[in-house]
Amino acid sequence: MPSMSPRVLLRSTAAVMLGFALLCPSLWGEAPSSSPRVLTSLWQKHVAAQLTGLDLSWAGHTVAITVAPLASGGDHRLLVYDLLGRELWTTTRELKILGVSLANDGQYTAIG
């Protein structure tokens, strides 16, 4: 059996622990609620395009979305918003943008 590098082993262990914690609400210190909580949105944006990617910064202060045009021939866009829904940055590309990822602090964005 091939040996795993310490970095891969550490990430794998962290992923298993995180998955276990998310799937076992009793570990959170609260009993699961019998009735769902009401969620309210902080802001909304209407975009006449198809959503192809979405990511939040670790603290949730920055959100990035990628959208594709509904009709062929349009530009694909990346839109970055802050916690209050204010547009921080936008760009367009002629090529398809199928995914987006934000750095933990929201300062860097990668698209693919």
C-alpha angles and dihedrals in degrees: 000000000000115000120242122231115249090246094054091045091051092050092047092050092048091050092051092048092048092048091049092049092049093048095048109061091177087072090061091072094249132091114241112267118246091212125048121244120244112249121207124196120237093208143343134214124196112214119180092218142077116274110235102168142011134182137169128208114249093262092040094241094121130043126190125193133182121207136190124212117259091226124048118260099041128117123262113234140208115206124188121194135181127232092278095049097257113147110247100176143349137184137173132218132190090218123076116272107204102169146015136201130189126207115247091260094043093239097114132046130195123195129190 
